[in-house]
Amino acid sequence: IAGGLISSGSAHSSYAVGAVVIAGGAFAYVKKKSLPSLFGGLVVGGAMLIAGGLISSGSNFNGHVVGASGSALLVGVGMSRYLKTTKMMPALPMVALGIISSGYHLQKAYEWA
């Protein structure tokens, strides 16, 4: 539809990141019994799913702001984990995913502002 009243698929990235983050938290819980990872995965992944829902419903700016916020949180958690453990996995993939997703959502929010 002309004028950008309907999302053109921008929600897919939010849904994908949300699913990956939730799955990662669940995997960490199953493998290491890490409740913080499970909780963090559910919170950040849930925020990304909410972002996708907002974008899908036409609230593009708000959805991308939520997506950028969730992605930034993922970067912060990943960096914190890396600095504490110096283990590359899973911290650096989390950071990379968060940076890419943050950049995408910030750009899209700017477009919808």
mmCIF file of the C-alpha atoms, coordinates in Angstrom:
data_MODEL
# 
_entry.id   MODEL 
# 
loop_
_atom_site.group_PDB 
_atom_site.id 
_atom_site.type_symbol 
_atom_site.label_atom_id 
_atom_site.label_alt_id 
_atom_site.label_comp_id 
_atom_site.label_asym_id 
_atom_site.label_entity_id 
_atom_site.label_seq_id 
_atom_site.pdbx_PDB_ins_code 
_atom_site.Cartn_x 
_atom_site.Cartn_y 
_atom_site.Cartn_z 
_atom_site.occupancy 
_atom_site.B_iso_or_equiv 
_atom_site.pdbx_formal_charge 
_atom_site.auth_seq_id 
_atom_site.auth_comp_id 
_atom_site.auth_asym_id 
_atom_site.auth_atom_id 
_atom_site.pdbx_PDB_model_num 
ATOM 1   C CA . ILE A 1 1   ? 0.000  0.000   0.000  1.00 0.00 ? 1   ILE A CA 1 
ATOM 2   C CA . ALA A 1 2   ? 1.306  3.432   -0.880 1.00 0.00 ? 2   ALA A CA 1 
ATOM 3   C CA . GLY A 1 3   ? 2.579  5.577   1.931  1.00 0.00 ? 3   GLY A CA 1 
ATOM 4   C CA . GLY A 1 4   ? 3.987  2.691   3.971  1.00 0.00 ? 4   GLY A CA 1 
ATOM 5   C CA . LEU A 1 5   ? 0.847  1.941   5.975  1.00 0.00 ? 5   LEU A CA 1 
ATOM 6   C CA . ILE A 1 6   ? 1.601  -1.772  5.998  1.00 0.00 ? 6   ILE A CA 1 
ATOM 7   C CA . SER A 1 7   ? 4.926  -3.258  7.047  1.00 0.00 ? 7   SER A CA 1 
ATOM 8   C CA . SER A 1 8   ? 6.942  -4.616  4.146  1.00 0.00 ? 8   SER A CA 1 
ATOM 9   C CA . GLY A 1 9   ? 8.406  -7.583  5.975  1.00 0.00 ? 9   GLY A CA 1 
ATOM 10  C CA . SER A 1 10  ? 10.529 -5.641  8.452  1.00 0.00 ? 10  SER A CA 1 
ATOM 11  C CA . ALA A 1 11  ? 9.105  -7.738  11.275 1.00 0.00 ? 11  ALA A CA 1 
ATOM 12  C CA . HIS A 1 12  ? 10.801 -10.901 10.041 1.00 0.00 ? 12  HIS A CA 1 
ATOM 13  C CA . SER A 1 13  ? 14.189 -9.932  11.417 1.00 0.00 ? 13  SER A CA 1 
ATOM 14  C CA . SER A 1 14  ? 12.693 -9.252  14.843 1.00 0.00 ? 14  SER A CA 1 
ATOM 15  C CA . TYR A 1 15  ? 10.923 -12.592 14.877 1.00 0.00 ? 15  TYR A CA 1 
ATOM 16  C CA . ALA A 1 16  ? 14.093 -14.388 13.773 1.00 0.00 ? 16  ALA A CA 1 
ATOM 17  C CA . VAL A 1 17  ? 16.322 -12.728 16.381 1.00 0.00 ? 17  VAL A CA 1 
ATOM 18  C CA . GLY A 1 18  ? 13.698 -13.353 19.058 1.00 0.00 ? 18  GLY A CA 1 
ATOM 19  C CA . ALA A 1 19  ? 13.494 -17.040 18.192 1.00 0.00 ? 19  ALA A CA 1 
ATOM 20  C CA . VAL A 1 20  ? 17.286 -17.435 18.129 1.00 0.00 ? 20  VAL A CA 1 
ATOM 21  C CA . VAL A 1 21  ? 17.720 -15.686 21.486 1.00 0.00 ? 21  VAL A CA 1 
ATOM 22  C CA . ILE A 1 22  ? 14.948 -17.690 23.171 1.00 0.00 ? 22  ILE A CA 1 
ATOM 23  C CA . ALA A 1 23  ? 16.369 -20.922 21.749 1.00 0.00 ? 23  ALA A CA 1 
ATOM 24  C CA . GLY A 1 24  ? 19.855 -19.970 22.975 1.00 0.00 ? 24  GLY A CA 1 
ATOM 25  C CA . GLY A 1 25  ? 18.582 -19.293 26.481 1.00 0.00 ? 25  GLY A CA 1 
ATOM 26  C CA . ALA A 1 26  ? 16.689 -22.589 26.523 1.00 0.00 ? 26  ALA A CA 1 
ATOM 27  C CA . PHE A 1 27  ? 19.744 -24.453 25.234 1.00 0.00 ? 27  PHE A CA 1 
ATOM 28  C CA . ALA A 1 28  ? 21.937 -22.941 27.957 1.00 0.00 ? 28  ALA A CA 1 
ATOM 29  C CA . TYR A 1 29  ? 19.391 -23.939 30.580 1.00 0.00 ? 29  TYR A CA 1 
ATOM 30  C CA . VAL A 1 30  ? 19.159 -27.524 29.316 1.00 0.00 ? 30  VAL A CA 1 
ATOM 31  C CA . LYS A 1 31  ? 22.928 -27.893 28.958 1.00 0.00 ? 31  LYS A CA 1 
ATOM 32  C CA . LYS A 1 32  ? 24.188 -25.971 32.010 1.00 0.00 ? 32  LYS A CA 1 
ATOM 33  C CA . LYS A 1 33  ? 21.043 -25.422 34.115 1.00 0.00 ? 33  LYS A CA 1 
ATOM 34  C CA . SER A 1 34  ? 21.628 -21.683 33.710 1.00 0.00 ? 34  SER A CA 1 
ATOM 35  C CA . LEU A 1 35  ? 18.526 -19.888 34.958 1.00 0.00 ? 35  LEU A CA 1 
ATOM 36  C CA . PRO A 1 36  ? 20.007 -16.447 34.148 1.00 0.00 ? 36  PRO A CA 1 
ATOM 37  C CA . SER A 1 37  ? 20.471 -17.525 30.522 1.00 0.00 ? 37  SER A CA 1 
ATOM 38  C CA . LEU A 1 38  ? 16.932 -18.853 30.345 1.00 0.00 ? 38  LEU A CA 1 
ATOM 39  C CA . PHE A 1 39  ? 15.511 -15.700 31.912 1.00 0.00 ? 39  PHE A CA 1 
ATOM 40  C CA . GLY A 1 40  ? 17.643 -13.421 29.739 1.00 0.00 ? 40  GLY A CA 1 
ATOM 41  C CA . GLY A 1 41  ? 16.723 -15.341 26.608 1.00 0.00 ? 41  GLY A CA 1 
ATOM 42  C CA . LEU A 1 42  ? 13.040 -15.084 27.431 1.00 0.00 ? 42  LEU A CA 1 
ATOM 43  C CA . VAL A 1 43  ? 13.221 -11.360 28.252 1.00 0.00 ? 43  VAL A CA 1 
ATOM 44  C CA . VAL A 1 44  ? 15.325 -10.254 25.282 1.00 0.00 ? 44  VAL A CA 1 
ATOM 45  C CA . GLY A 1 45  ? 13.738 -12.755 22.900 1.00 0.00 ? 45  GLY A CA 1 
ATOM 46  C CA . GLY A 1 46  ? 10.300 -11.721 24.125 1.00 0.00 ? 46  GLY A CA 1 
ATOM 47  C CA . ALA A 1 47  ? 11.135 -8.065  23.497 1.00 0.00 ? 47  ALA A CA 1 
ATOM 48  C CA . MET A 1 48  ? 12.142 -8.940  19.949 1.00 0.00 ? 48  MET A CA 1 
ATOM 49  C CA . LEU A 1 49  ? 8.906  -10.859 19.390 1.00 0.00 ? 49  LEU A CA 1 
ATOM 50  C CA . ILE A 1 50  ? 6.942  -7.884  20.727 1.00 0.00 ? 50  ILE A CA 1 
ATOM 51  C CA . ALA A 1 51  ? 8.901  -5.649  18.340 1.00 0.00 ? 51  ALA A CA 1 
ATOM 52  C CA . GLY A 1 52  ? 7.920  -7.909  15.453 1.00 0.00 ? 52  GLY A CA 1 
ATOM 53  C CA . GLY A 1 53  ? 4.288  -7.796  16.526 1.00 0.00 ? 53  GLY A CA 1 
ATOM 54  C CA . LEU A 1 54  ? 4.320  -4.013  16.714 1.00 0.00 ? 54  LEU A CA 1 
ATOM 55  C CA . ILE A 1 55  ? 5.888  -3.738  13.284 1.00 0.00 ? 55  ILE A CA 1 
ATOM 56  C CA . SER A 1 56  ? 3.416  -6.245  11.827 1.00 0.00 ? 56  SER A CA 1 
ATOM 57  C CA . SER A 1 57  ? 0.491  -4.307  13.260 1.00 0.00 ? 57  SER A CA 1 
ATOM 58  C CA . GLY A 1 58  ? 1.642  -1.082  11.611 1.00 0.00 ? 58  GLY A CA 1 
ATOM 59  C CA . SER A 1 59  ? 3.301  0.540   14.614 1.00 0.00 ? 59  SER A CA 1 
ATOM 60  C CA . ASN A 1 60  ? 6.580  0.579   12.746 1.00 0.00 ? 60  ASN A CA 1 
ATOM 61  C CA . PHE A 1 61  ? 8.450  3.299   14.624 1.00 0.00 ? 61  PHE A CA 1 
ATOM 62  C CA . ASN A 1 62  ? 7.601  1.888   18.059 1.00 0.00 ? 62  ASN A CA 1 
ATOM 63  C CA . GLY A 1 63  ? 8.386  -1.645  16.921 1.00 0.00 ? 63  GLY A CA 1 
ATOM 64  C CA . HIS A 1 64  ? 11.807 -0.662  15.639 1.00 0.00 ? 64  HIS A CA 1 
ATOM 65  C CA . VAL A 1 65  ? 12.564 1.272   18.826 1.00 0.00 ? 65  VAL A CA 1 
ATOM 66  C CA . VAL A 1 66  ? 11.691 -1.817  20.890 1.00 0.00 ? 66  VAL A CA 1 
ATOM 67  C CA . GLY A 1 67  ? 13.784 -3.948  18.507 1.00 0.00 ? 67  GLY A CA 1 
ATOM 68  C CA . ALA A 1 68  ? 16.762 -1.599  18.802 1.00 0.00 ? 68  ALA A CA 1 
ATOM 69  C CA . SER A 1 69  ? 16.436 -1.603  22.600 1.00 0.00 ? 69  SER A CA 1 
ATOM 70  C CA . GLY A 1 70  ? 16.263 -5.386  22.823 1.00 0.00 ? 70  GLY A CA 1 
ATOM 71  C CA . SER A 1 71  ? 19.220 -5.694  20.466 1.00 0.00 ? 71  SER A CA 1 
ATOM 72  C CA . ALA A 1 72  ? 21.259 -3.199  22.489 1.00 0.00 ? 72  ALA A CA 1 
ATOM 73  C CA . LEU A 1 73  ? 20.490 -5.206  25.621 1.00 0.00 ? 73  LEU A CA 1 
ATOM 74  C CA . LEU A 1 74  ? 21.773 -8.308  23.829 1.00 0.00 ? 74  LEU A CA 1 
ATOM 75  C CA . VAL A 1 75  ? 25.042 -6.474  23.064 1.00 0.00 ? 75  VAL A CA 1 
ATOM 76  C CA . GLY A 1 76  ? 25.408 -5.384  26.673 1.00 0.00 ? 76  GLY A CA 1 
ATOM 77  C CA . VAL A 1 77  ? 24.768 -8.839  28.087 1.00 0.00 ? 77  VAL A CA 1 
ATOM 78  C CA . GLY A 1 78  ? 27.109 -10.452 25.567 1.00 0.00 ? 78  GLY A CA 1 
ATOM 79  C CA . MET A 1 79  ? 29.909 -8.003  26.312 1.00 0.00 ? 79  MET A CA 1 
ATOM 80  C CA . SER A 1 80  ? 29.427 -8.439  30.043 1.00 0.00 ? 80  SER A CA 1 
ATOM 81  C CA . ARG A 1 81  ? 29.592 -12.204 29.686 1.00 0.00 ? 81  ARG A CA 1 
ATOM 82  C CA . TYR A 1 82  ? 32.712 -12.012 27.527 1.00 0.00 ? 82  TYR A CA 1 
ATOM 83  C CA . LEU A 1 83  ? 34.501 -9.663  29.925 1.00 0.00 ? 83  LEU A CA 1 
ATOM 84  C CA . LYS A 1 84  ? 33.708 -11.952 32.874 1.00 0.00 ? 84  LYS A CA 1 
ATOM 85  C CA . THR A 1 85  ? 34.624 -15.259 31.223 1.00 0.00 ? 85  THR A CA 1 
ATOM 86  C CA . THR A 1 86  ? 36.819 -14.299 28.215 1.00 0.00 ? 86  THR A CA 1 
ATOM 87  C CA . LYS A 1 87  ? 35.105 -17.188 26.405 1.00 0.00 ? 87  LYS A CA 1 
ATOM 88  C CA . MET A 1 88  ? 34.151 -16.357 22.840 1.00 0.00 ? 88  MET A CA 1 
ATOM 89  C CA . MET A 1 89  ? 31.121 -18.649 22.843 1.00 0.00 ? 89  MET A CA 1 
ATOM 90  C CA . PRO A 1 90  ? 28.325 -17.673 23.178 1.00 0.00 ? 90  PRO A CA 1 
ATOM 91  C CA . ALA A 1 91  ? 29.255 -14.083 24.023 1.00 0.00 ? 91  ALA A CA 1 
ATOM 92  C CA . LEU A 1 92  ? 30.701 -12.854 20.744 1.00 0.00 ? 92  LEU A CA 1 
ATOM 93  C CA . PRO A 1 93  ? 27.949 -14.286 18.517 1.00 0.00 ? 93  PRO A CA 1 
ATOM 94  C CA . MET A 1 94  ? 25.453 -12.593 20.857 1.00 0.00 ? 94  MET A CA 1 
ATOM 95  C CA . VAL A 1 95  ? 27.306 -9.306  20.476 1.00 0.00 ? 95  VAL A CA 1 
ATOM 96  C CA . ALA A 1 96  ? 27.526 -9.640  16.690 1.00 0.00 ? 96  ALA A CA 1 
ATOM 97  C CA . LEU A 1 97  ? 23.829 -10.474 16.377 1.00 0.00 ? 97  LEU A CA 1 
ATOM 98  C CA . GLY A 1 98  ? 22.942 -7.592  18.670 1.00 0.00 ? 98  GLY A CA 1 
ATOM 99  C CA . ILE A 1 99  ? 25.070 -5.071  16.768 1.00 0.00 ? 99  ILE A CA 1 
ATOM 100 C CA . ILE A 1 100 ? 23.648 -6.089  13.398 1.00 0.00 ? 100 ILE A CA 1 
ATOM 101 C CA . SER A 1 101 ? 20.095 -6.085  14.712 1.00 0.00 ? 101 SER A CA 1 
ATOM 102 C CA . SER A 1 102 ? 20.563 -2.760  16.536 1.00 0.00 ? 102 SER A CA 1 
ATOM 103 C CA . GLY A 1 103 ? 21.890 -1.109  13.411 1.00 0.00 ? 103 GLY A CA 1 
ATOM 104 C CA . TYR A 1 104 ? 18.994 -2.413  11.339 1.00 0.00 ? 104 TYR A CA 1 
ATOM 105 C CA . HIS A 1 105 ? 16.332 -1.321  13.815 1.00 0.00 ? 105 HIS A CA 1 
ATOM 106 C CA . LEU A 1 106 ? 17.885 2.105   14.392 1.00 0.00 ? 106 LEU A CA 1 
ATOM 107 C CA . GLN A 1 107 ? 17.983 2.717   10.645 1.00 0.00 ? 107 GLN A CA 1 
ATOM 108 C CA . LYS A 1 108 ? 14.356 1.612   10.239 1.00 0.00 ? 108 LYS A CA 1 
ATOM 109 C CA . ALA A 1 109 ? 13.209 3.700   13.218 1.00 0.00 ? 109 ALA A CA 1 
ATOM 110 C CA . TYR A 1 110 ? 14.922 6.718   11.652 1.00 0.00 ? 110 TYR A CA 1 
ATOM 111 C CA . GLU A 1 111 ? 13.083 6.021   8.381  1.00 0.00 ? 111 GLU A CA 1 
ATOM 112 C CA . TRP A 1 112 ? 9.724  5.858   10.155 1.00 0.00 ? 112 TRP A CA 1 
ATOM 113 C CA . ALA A 1 113 ? 10.331 8.899   12.382 1.00 0.00 ? 113 ALA A CA 1 
# 
